[in-house]
Amino acid sequence: MKIPKILRRRDRGVSALEFALTLPVLTFIMLGVADYGAALQQSIRLEAAARAGAQVAFTHTGDTSFNTADTTFANGSNAKLVRDAVLAKLSGWSTAPSCTNGAGNGVCVTYVAWCQCPQSGNAVGTNYAFDCSSDTPPCADFQQYASITATRNYSPLSIFPLRTLRGNVEIRVR
């Protein structure tokens, strides 16, 4: 049985209509995938930069005077060495002028170092964190830790819930 030419002409418009209806949905999905991929790539890069800072913190354990989030990054300090290592790994990305209210348009680097008595060495019987630069540590076999965090704000292309990307590494230095 042959289909008349009039009916065949109507079929041609159906595929064009289906394409016109599915194109916006497919475009939205593809933009979401590309946006998620860009955010994931930047997050992996921040994590790698934090790892580079952790390597510097691990090799430079002598400076224990920076035990809170250092915002000054004084020359010669361990915090400055860690910050410079993180930013060197993120070449091409700008540094945030101030990290008080988030990363702004750049990268924020925070370095925190602390010491802690192991559970068995503390008289209280619990883990106890203290300032590493104290003259008399509460235990003889204390352990030194460092936390390096690199954050950056993310501007999504489409509807993407993640706004701040973060790379964080915590290590036991000694």
HELIX and SHEET records of a PDB file:
HELIX    1   1 LYS A    5  THR A   59  1                                  55    
HELIX    2   2 ASN A   78  LYS A   89  1                                  12    
HELIX    3   3 GLN A  119  GLY A  121  5                                   3    
SHEET    1   A 4 TYR A 128  PHE A 130  0                                        
SHEET    2   A 4 VAL A 107  CYS A 117 -1                                        
SHEET    3   A 4 GLN A 143  ASN A 153 -1                                        
SHEET    4   A 4 THR A 164  ARG A 172 -1                                        
END                                                                             
